[in-house]
Amino acid sequence: LKAGGVAGVCVDLILFPLDTVKTRLQSPQGFRKAGGFRGIYAGVPSTAIGSFPNAAAFFITYENVKSVLPHGSSSYLSPATHMVAASLGEVVACLIRVPSEVIKQRAQVSPSSSTLRILSHTLYHEGIQGLYRGYKSTVLREIPFSLVQFPLWESLKDLWSWKQGHVVDSWQSAVCGAFAGGFAAAVTTPLDVAKTRIMLAKAGSSNASGNVLAALGGIWRTQGLSGLFAGVVPRMAAISLGGFIFLGTYEKTRQLLL
């Protein structure tokens, strides 16, 4: 819990400006109208509050599911074990992450409004379900992301450990995390764009229904391939750096505590 929470807070707060740029590039009104480079830390209180419990919930689930599923001696089962563990971790973590993400992204594209005002407005007009707008799209983004990132991270660590004859250090785990995260970020960018559009959609609009395929279809018709991969560069940069900080910090904190 502590290792995951510390890792989550470190990566979310350090890389927040890149996340803001990515969100504004993906927003329907466009980068400049969404705020450009102004108020680059808009929405950071939401992230600061949600980051620790979100990351802690993921790693508690991930490690516990890994411990009860077959792994280790049967190398062919290891990727499947990591995929299942990561997917279940994301489903649990999204219960905390989605409300935080909704408020954060709305603040990022409305830098003149405070986080508290956006939270109040969302609750007044949409209720609690407004905070969970985009839950399905977030899970549908995070599960494919985790299916790529975590087996790749674990495999790279195993390969490096085998090459050098001992378990990888925390900085080596961080390097593996950066490669795994960057690759996973690139291939799941269209799902991230759809999630952003759903969370930012006005209540009652077609995207507000949360239909991921409809959102992807609308983006494809109006903006084509470039629209589906809007923000891919800052997303890859943020998640590569994030993978380095997040997974490296997790391993280091875990080593210090155990």
LINCORGI-V379499 format. One record per run of one state. SS is the DSSP state (H for helix, E for strand, C for the rest). FROM is the first residue (numbers start at 1). TO is the last residue. If there is no record, write none. Layout:
ss = (SS | SS)
from = (FROM | FROM)
to = (TO | TO)
//
This chain:
ss = (C | H | C | H | C | H | C | H | C | H | C | H | C | H | C | H | C | H | C | H | C | H | C | H | C)
from = (1 | 2 | 15 | 16 | 27 | 44 | 69 | 75 | 109 | 115 | 127 | 128 | 132 | 135 | 165 | 170 | 188 | 189 | 201 | 207 | 210 | 212 | 229 | 232 | 258)
to = (1 | 14 | 15 | 26 | 43 | 68 | 74 | 108 | 114 | 126 | 127 | 131 | 134 | 164 | 169 | 187 | 188 | 200 | 206 | 209 | 211 | 228 | 231 | 257 | 258)
//
